[in-house]
Amino acid sequence: MIQLYYWPTPNGHKITIFLEEADVPYQIHPINIGAGDQFQPEFLKIAPNNRMPAIIDPEPQEGSAPLSVFESGAILLYLAEKTGLFLPSTLGDRTQVLQWLFWQMGGLGPMAGQNHHFSQYAPEKIPYAIARYVNETNRLYGVLNRQLADRDYIAGSYSIADMACYPWIVPHQKQGQNLAEFPHLQAWFERLAQRPAVICAYARGAAISQETPMTDEAKKILFGQTAASQGSE
């Protein structure tokens, strides 16, 4: 059974979506990022970047010792290769999926994350920073909208690229985006929202943590870390 270290954030939802879609048994270990669970020594052994999600696979395909994986994109790729699901085997189709997975990891996620930070959590509202990341999020929505103009899913067939991107579109209103301006993206978003596995994944998250106001202490934990504060040697 996959051991999933998780909190219901966009990156956490990616992994529960895959596990639900693939019908892979898993056990959730909640990592309350607002309380600082991600900095506990036991968690750092499997996630050295202090970030969830992370997994431990007690039964890797090679039959070796339990294997830990951190970084949500790497976890999706690992699970797809382990199960043979949601990642094509032919070079061209596989490349299509991987480039959009990496696009999400390197673009949509970080830019939307900065959007969230400066528009919602930063103690000082900096108009330039807010406009910078709201506009860049808008640009990336446009990229995805164009990609979806002639297909139901990002890379053709439903894949880990869709699972990676969808949770970052869920908070579109908080990101200052109007999905009606991106009709192909909106149709895709509504298509995924109706998938039973996606519904189940979000229900699992809701059962762990209802959305609560961001406290000053939680902000210090989430946004105030340096190498020194994490015990770097």
N, C-alpha and C positions, 0 to 999 in steps of 0.2 A: 504494500500500500504506500503510495506517495505521501510523504510528510510535507505539508505546505505551511510555510511560515508567512503569514498574510495579515494584511489589514485592508479594509475595503476602500482602496484608492484606485484610480485608473490603472496603475500598473498591477495592483493586486487582482483586479477584476479580469485582466487578460488571462491569468492562469486558471482561475476558476471556470471561465468560459471554456477554455480548451478541455479541462478535465471533465466538465459536464458534457461537452460535445462528444468526446471520445469515450465516455462512460468508463473512465479510469477511476478506480477506488482511491480516495484520498482522505487524509485527516488534516484538519486545519489546526494550526497552533497560532493563536492570535498574537500579533506583535503590535501593541498599542504605541504607535509612533508619537502620539501626543504626550505619553507618559515616559518616553525614553527607552522602551523595551529594546529598540534596535541597537542600543549601545551596551547591552548586557554581554559579558564575555562569552557565554555559551552561544549566543546568536552570531557573534563576530567570527566564530570558528567556521561557520558556513557562509557568512555574508560579510566579507572583510571591508566592504564599502559602507557599512552601517545602514544599508537600505534593504527594505523588503520589496518584493517577495523573494523568497529563496525556497529551494526544495531539497529534500534528501530522498533519493531513490534507494531503497534497501535492496533492490534486486536489479542491478544494471544488466543489460543484455549480455555482457561478457562474463557474467557470473562472478564478478570481482566483489570487493568490499563495497559497502554502501557508498554512493556517490552524491556529493552535494553540488548544487548549481545555484549561482546567484546571477542577477540581472534578468529582467523580465523577457527581453528578446532572446537571450541565450536559453532561458528555460523553455520558451515556446519552441525554439529550434530543437532542443534536446528531446522534448516530449513528442514532437512531430516525427523525428527520426526514430525514436524508440517504438512508437505505435504504428508508423507507416501511414499516418493520417494527416490530412490538411497541408501537405507539402508534396507537390508533384515530383516524380522521379526523373522525368526527362529534363535535360539541361536547360532548354529554353524556358519551359514553364516554371521550373524551380527558380531560375534566375529572376523571373518576373516577381515571384512571391518574395524572394529574399531582398530584392531592391526596395520593395515597398515596406517590408518589415524594418529595414535599416533606415528608410525615410522617416518612419514613425519614431524610431529610437533617436535619430539624430536631429530631427526637425520638429515634427508635430508635438511630440511629448515635451521636449525642453522649452519650446517657444510658448506653448499653452501653459506650461508650468510657471514660467516667468510672468505670463499674463495673469494667472491666478495670484501670484505673489504681490505684484505691484498694484493690482486693482483691488485686492481684497485684504491682504494681510500686512503689507508694509506699514510701519507706524507713521511714515510720512508719505503723503500722496504726491508723487512726482509726475506732473502731467506728461513730460517728455517720455518717461519710462512707460507709463500706461499706454500712451498712444503708440509707442514703438512696438510693444508686444501685442496689443490688440490688432494693430494693422498687419503685423507679420502673421498672426493667427488667421486673419482674414485672407491673406495671400495663400496660405497653406490650404485653407478650405477651398479656395479656388482651384488649386492644383488637383485636389482630390475630386472636386466636382467635375473637372474636365476628364479625368481618368475614368470616371463612372458614367460618362455620357453614352457609351455604347455597350455597357456590360452591367450585369447584376452585382458582381463582386469585384473587388479592387484588381485582382490579378487574373480575372476570368472566372475560375471556379472558387468556391468558398475555401478560405485558407487561413493560416495563422496571420497573414497580413490584415485581414478583416478583424480578427480577434484583437490584434494589437492596436488598431486605429479606433475601433468603436468606442472604447471607454473614454477616450480623449475627446470625443464629440458629444458624449452625454452631457457634460456641463457647458454646452454651447452658450446658454444664456448668461452664465457667469463670465464667460469669455468675451461677452459683448458681440456675439454673432447671431444673426438671424438666418435660420436654416432655409427660410422661404427664398432667400437670395441665391441659394445653391440647390436647385431642384433635383439634380441627379444625386447629389450627396444626401439630400433629405429623403429621397425614395430608398436609397441604400440603408440609411439610418433606421427608417421605419421597418424595413425588411428584417434587419438584424434584431431589432427590439422585439419582434414577434416570435423569434426562435425560442423554443422551450428551454434549451440549454442556457441561453442568455438570461431568460427570466429566472431560472433556477440559480444561476450564478449570483445574480444581484440579490436574490432572496437570502442566499447564504450570507452575503455581506451585511444585509440589513439585520439579520438575526444576531450578528456579532456586535455591531455598533450602529446606533442611530446617530444621525448627524447632530453634532453638538457645537455650540459656539467655541471659537478658537480663543483660549485663554492666553493671557500674557505669558504664563509659565510654559504653556505648550509652544508658543511662538519662540521662546528662548531655546527650547529643546530642538525644535525643527529648523530654525533659521540662524542660530547663534553659534554653531559648532565650528571649531578650527582644529587643526592637527593637534595643537597642544591640549585642547579641551577633551579630545578623544584619547589622550594618553599616548600620542605618537612618540616613539623613541628616536 
